[in-house]
């Protein structure tokens, strides 16, 4: 099922992200426009479902499957779909304020950005550990021990 269909009829603030939260607490911050795109010429997010009565094969080198849900993409090569956006073992999708809105001290000065439209926090996760640290923060901003 296309992810956009899951959000049909819901009001999602335009400056938010869709957070795909895994069973282990990992959370991928996926840009709203990318996650809700329905243009077949661009990346489209889909939810793959693992039926409980017919589990998928285990992930290579792991002792678990990609289920219960897995975010998969079509036409992703040139669309900026990062590896962490292929969220597996997802248990929920949540609309969240953008990382820049949640943690203003982490925002970069716009004069330091390579492109005028670039946001350092639109895609804050450079590694799974960074994503896990940011997604597990308490309060308005991460503490030194969480980064």
Secondary structure, DSSP 4 states (H G I P E B T S, - for coil): -BHHHHTTT----TTEEEEEEETTS-EEEEEHHHHT---TTS-EEEEEE--TTSPPPPPTTSSS-S-SEEEEEES-TTTT--GGGS--SEEEEEEEE-HHHH-GGGPPPGGG-SSTT--TTTT--SSHHHHHHHHT--SSS--GGG-
